[in-house]
């Protein structure tokens, strides 16, 4: 097996140490971090992009999370589905990829390399997280993939439940506002800029006449969600109350 020069140049051994996995075939790990755009500028690169690994990793991640929730909680299917969605969504996957430090190992085109901190980069990191899981599964098998997902993602479940991250931010802010101050939030478009195909909206979220926060997005809905997320950060209100039904334990309420 020939290990690519990029393995040493990007110090992939340090990434392996970080995640606690030594790959039998490091080329799987390298390919997991290759974005399609990189191949457009480096046509002689011997590996493909990571989309097939992402396809596999997405399925592996979802099954590991599903199995864990099924084995540990007696909550109804709809609630478990919401919890799972909060653990496997793009925002969570990108957050974990950042915690691991995967961004510095990405193979990106020059154009994509300039977009650090953007929604596009978050989306790329989320996909990379899934492709790395796919690479681990192929190279190491189910048990090691499960250990990885448990360590880095399932450990986020207490935060998801405590903060109500299984609900979208608009719903969380509305429920908290109605319960705590008895007001239903309203949203107002403050400005919109740019051409029709790439408009940037700025939306304010209000409690009565008080503006709590502003959000931005490429659509009104996206800007509203961003505004609600920022309002939740400002108010620091607790997440919604939920009954948790762990197996073989007494029910508890957060």
C-alpha positions in Angstrom: 0.0 0.0 0.0 1.4 3.4 -1.0 0.7 6.2 1.4 0.4 9.6 -0.2 3.0 12.3 0.4 0.1 14.5 1.6 -0.2 12.2 4.7 3.1 13.5 6.0 2.9 17.0 4.6 -0.5 17.7 6.4 0.7 15.7 9.5 -2.3 13.3 9.3 -0.7 11.3 12.1 -1.6 14.1 14.5 -5.2 13.9 13.4 -5.1 10.2 14.1 -3.7 10.8 17.5 -6.5 13.4 18.2 -9.3 11.0 17.3 -7.5 8.0 18.8 -7.6 5.9 15.7 -4.6 4.6 13.7 -5.8 3.8 10.2 -4.7 0.5 8.5 -5.0 2.4 5.2 -4.4 6.2 5.8 -5.6 6.9 2.3 -9.1 6.4 3.5 -8.6 9.2 6.0 -7.0 11.5 3.3 -9.8 10.9 0.9 -12.4 11.7 3.5 -11.1 15.3 3.6 -10.9 15.9 -0.2 -13.6 18.3 -1.4 -14.8 18.0 -5.0 -13.5 21.5 -5.7 -9.9 20.4 -5.0 -9.9 17.9 -7.8 -11.0 20.6 -10.3 -7.6 22.3 -9.7 -5.5 19.2 -9.1 -6.5 16.7 -11.8 -3.5 14.5 -11.2 -4.5 13.8 -7.5 -4.7 10.0 -7.3 -7.7 9.8 -4.9 -11.3 10.8 -5.5 -13.4 13.3 -3.6 -15.1 12.3 -0.3 -18.8 12.2 -1.4 -19.1 8.4 -1.5 -17.5 8.1 1.9 -19.9 10.8 3.1 -22.9 8.8 1.7 -21.7 5.8 3.7 -20.8 7.7 6.9 -24.2 9.4 7.0 -25.9 6.0 7.1 -23.5 4.7 9.7 -23.9 7.8 11.9 -27.6 7.6 11.8 -27.8 3.9 12.7 -25.3 4.3 15.6 -27.4 7.1 17.0 -30.6 5.3 16.4 -29.4 2.2 18.1 -28.2 4.1 21.1 -31.4 6.0 21.6 -33.5 2.8 21.1 -31.4 0.9 23.7 -31.3 3.6 26.3 -34.7 5.5 26.2 -38.4 4.6 26.2 -39.6 7.9 24.8 -42.0 7.8 21.9 -40.6 7.5 18.4 -41.4 11.1 17.5 -39.3 12.4 20.4 -36.4 10.1 19.7 -36.5 11.1 16.0 -36.1 14.8 17.1 -33.2 14.0 19.4 -31.5 12.0 16.6 -32.0 14.9 14.2 -30.3 17.3 16.6 -27.3 15.0 16.9 -26.8 14.3 13.2 -27.7 17.7 11.7 -25.2 19.8 9.8 -24.6 22.3 12.6 -23.8 19.6 15.1 -21.5 17.7 12.7 -19.7 20.9 11.8 -19.3 21.8 15.4 -17.7 18.5 16.2 -15.4 18.7 13.1 -14.2 22.0 14.5 -13.6 20.6 17.9 -11.5 17.9 16.4 -9.7 20.4 14.3 -10.5 18.9 10.9 -10.5 22.2 9.0 -6.7 22.5 8.8 -6.6 19.1 7.0 -9.1 19.9 4.3 -8.2 19.7 0.6 -10.0 22.6 -1.0 -9.8 24.7 -4.1 -8.3 28.2 -3.7 -11.7 29.7 -3.9 -13.2 27.5 -1.2 -10.2 28.0 1.0 -11.1 31.7 1.4 -14.6 31.0 2.8 -13.6 30.2 6.4 -16.3 30.9 8.9 -19.1 31.0 6.3 -22.2 28.8 6.0 -20.6 27.1 3.0 -17.6 26.1 5.2 -19.9 24.8 7.9 -21.7 22.7 5.3 -18.3 21.3 4.0 -17.2 20.5 7.6 -20.5 18.7 8.3 -20.0 16.6 5.2 -16.4 15.9 6.1 -17.5 14.7 9.5 -19.7 12.1 7.8 -17.1 11.1 5.3 -14.5 10.5 8.2 -17.1 8.3 9.9 -17.4 6.4 6.6 -13.7 6.1 6.4 -13.4 4.8 9.9 -16.2 2.2 9.2 -14.4 0.9 6.1 -11.0 0.8 7.7 -11.8 -0.2 11.3 -15.3 -1.7 11.3 -18.5 -1.1 13.2 -17.2 -1.2 16.8 -14.5 1.4 16.3 -16.9 3.6 14.3 -19.4 3.3 17.2 -16.7 4.2 19.7 -15.8 7.3 17.7 -19.5 8.4 17.3 -20.1 7.8 21.0 -17.1 9.8 22.1 -17.6 12.8 19.9 -21.3 13.0 19.1 -23.5 11.0 21.5 -21.8 12.8 24.4 -23.6 15.9 23.1 -27.0 14.4 24.0 -27.2 15.9 27.6 -26.7 19.4 26.1 -29.3 18.7 23.4 -31.8 17.8 26.0 -31.0 20.5 28.5 -31.0 23.3 26.0 -33.9 22.0 23.9 -31.7 21.8 20.8 -34.1 19.1 19.4 -36.4 22.0 18.6 -35.6 24.6 16.0 -34.5 27.9 17.4 -37.7 29.8 16.4 -39.9 27.3 18.2 -37.6 27.3 21.3 -37.6 31.1 21.5 -41.4 31.3 21.0 -42.1 28.6 23.6 -39.7 30.3 26.2 -41.1 33.8 25.5 -44.7 32.7 25.9 -43.9 30.8 29.1 -41.6 33.3 30.8 -42.9 36.7 29.7 -46.2 35.9 28.1 -45.4 37.4 24.7 -45.2 35.7 21.2 -42.2 36.9 19.3 -42.6 38.8 16.0 -40.1 39.2 13.2 -39.5 42.2 10.9 -37.4 42.5 7.8 -35.0 45.4 8.5 -33.2 45.4 5.2 -32.4 43.4 2.1 -29.5 43.8 -0.2 -27.9 42.3 -3.3 -29.3 40.9 -6.5 -32.4 38.6 -6.6 -30.3 35.4 -6.8 -28.1 36.3 -3.8 -30.1 38.6 -1.5 -28.9 39.1 2.0 -31.8 39.7 4.5 -31.5 41.3 7.9 -34.4 40.5 10.2 -35.1 41.7 13.7 -36.9 39.6 16.4 -39.1 41.5 18.8 -40.9 41.0 22.1 -43.7 43.5 21.9 -41.9 46.6 20.7 -38.5 45.7 22.1 -36.0 44.4 19.5 -34.1 41.5 21.1 -31.7 40.6 18.3 -31.0 40.8 14.6 -30.2 37.9 12.2 -28.9 37.6 8.7 -29.5 35.0 6.0 -30.0 34.4 2.3 -33.8 34.1 2.8 -36.2 35.6 5.3 -36.6 32.2 7.0 -32.9 31.8 7.4 -32.5 35.3 8.8 -35.4 34.6 11.3 -33.7 31.4 12.5 -30.5 33.3 13.0 -32.2 36.1 14.9 -34.0 33.5 17.1 -30.6 31.8 17.9 -29.1 35.1 18.9 -32.1 36.1 21.0 -31.8 32.8 22.9 -28.1 33.5 23.5 -29.0 37.0 24.8 -31.8 35.9 27.0 -30.2 32.7 28.3 -33.6 31.2 28.9 -33.7 27.5 29.9 -34.7 25.0 27.3 -38.2 23.5 27.2 -39.2 21.0 29.8 -39.2 17.4 28.6 -39.9 14.1 30.3 -37.0 11.7 29.7 -37.7 8.0 30.0 -34.5 6.1 30.4 -34.7 2.4 30.3 -34.6 0.7 33.7 -34.5 4.0 35.5 -37.1 6.2 37.0 -38.3 9.0 34.8 -36.8 12.4 35.3 -37.8 15.9 34.1 -35.3 18.5 32.9 
